[in-house]
Amino acid sequence: MAQSGFSTGATRSDRLLFLTDDQLRQGIELMFFAYRGFTADPDRLLAEHDYGRAHHRAIHFINRKPGLTVNELLSILAVTKQSLNRVLRQLVEDGLVESRVGAIDRRQRNLHLTATGQALERELSEAQRRRVRAAFSSAGPDAVQGFRKVLEQMIDPDQRAWVLAGLEAPSR
């Protein structure tokens, strides 16, 4: 017999597939406030250097893959070339990023963080790691795995495999 719109044989996970609009709104709002908290500490550090989140994203991915080309970074960030050039120019001028001529293709520019850039990246990411570590620790392993699955499913389907493969690549 059906009760409250669910069959008696429905598992808890089956019921979760039928979220109400209000539950979805709450989830969206929680994501908004979580993101605001996640970016708050780095935003304060970035403001001290007159940088924004675009600078942080560039620093993060250049650190993640030293030697990354400008075109690869454009693909990752999905921003315009003009927007990225503005950010990279400032990071290079400030001595955080080096743009080196490609060893194989001299038309390419390979991006590397300088020691100063690496220090800023560590400071920015440590603030976020502390927050995420505390949240994951408090939520427990099942919640962490479930959260990862939700995040994976929110990635555009045509990019999911590419993004997940990049996650599995070893860090520097």
N, C-alpha and C positions, 0 to 999 in steps of 0.2 A: 504494500500500500504506500502511496505517496504521502509524505508529510512535509509541510512548509515548502512545497515546490520541488522537493528532492525525493527520489525513490529511496526506500529503506536500504537498498543495496549499494547506494552511492558511498564511495569512500570519501574521506576528508579532502584528498587532493582533487577528486572529481567535483566536489562542491566549490572548491576554490576557483574553478574555471568559470563560474557564474557570479562574478562580482557585480555588485550594483554600481550605478553611476556615482553614488555618494562614496562608496568605497574606493572607486577609481580616482575620484577627485581628491580624496584624502591621501592616496598614494602619490598623486602628482604633487600635492602641496608638501608632503614629507620630503619628496625628492628636491623640491625647490629649497626648502630650509636646510636640508642636509648638504646640498651643493653650496649654499651660502656659507655654512660653517666650514666646509671642506676647503673653500677658497679664502676664507677670512685671514688666516695666519699668513699664507703666501702673499696675499694682497697687501698686507701691511709692510712686509719686507720689500716687495716690488716697488711700493710707493716711495720708499726711502731712496730708491735709485731712479725714480721717475720712469718706471717700467709698468707695463700692464700685463694682462693675462696672455696676450699674444707672445710677449717676450718669454714668459714662463713656459708656454707650450713649446716654443722653439728650443729653449735651453734644455727642457726635459728630453726631447727626442734627439737632439744632437748628442746629448750625454748618453742616451740609450744606445745610439749607434754611431760611434765616432767615424768620421769619413763619409757620413751621409751626404748625398748630393742635394743641391738646391731643389732639383726636380723631385727627388724622393720626399723631401720635406714638404714641398707643395702638395704632393699626393696625400701625405699623412694628414696635414692640417686642413686640406680642402679650402684654401684661401686663394685670393688672387695673387699673381706674381708681384703686382705693385704693392700690395699690403705686406707681403713677406719681405720684399726688398727693403721697405722702410724699417721694419723690425731688425732685419739682419744688419743693415747699414749701421744702426745705432749700437747693436751688440759688438760689431767689429770695431767701430770707432772707440767704444768704451773699453776695449781690450778683453772682452769676455769670449769672443768667438774669433777663430782664425778661418779664413777662406783660402784653401790651398788649391792650386792647379792640379787637376786629376793626373795620376801617374799613367793611366792607360789612355784616357781621352783628355787631352789638354783643354778641350772646350768645357769640360765639367769643372765645377767648383765643389770641392769636398770640404765639409764643415767639421770643425773640431772645437771643443771648448778649451780655453786656456786654463791655467791653474786658477785664475780669478773666477772664470766662468764655472769651473768645477766646484769651487768653494760656495758660490752662490747657489748652484744647483743642489748641493748637499743640504744647505740651510733651508731651501724651499721645500725639498722633498721630505726632509726629516720632520718638519712641522706637520705635513700631511700624513706621513707614516705613523706618527704618534696618535693622531686622531683616528685613523683607520684601525690601527692595532687595538686601541682601547675599545672601539665599537665592536670589532670582530670578537675580541676576548669576552666582552660582556654578552654578546648575542649567542655565542657558542658555534661549534663546528657545523651543525645542521643548517643553521641560519646563514652561515657564511657560504656554504655550498649552494643553498637556495638563492641567495642574493646574486651569486655569480651567474647562475643559470638565467635569472631575470635580466641581468645586464647583457648577457650574451644575446638573448632573444630581442633586446631592444636595438641592437645594431642592425643597420640595413642588411637585409638578407644577401644582397649581391656583394657585400663587403665583409660579411661575417667570417668566412674562411680566411681571408687575407688578414683581418685584424687578429683573429685567434692564433694564426701562425706567427705573427709578430710578437704576441705575448709570450710564446714558448721559446723565442730566441733568447739565448743567454744574455744577461746584462754584462756590461763592461766591467 
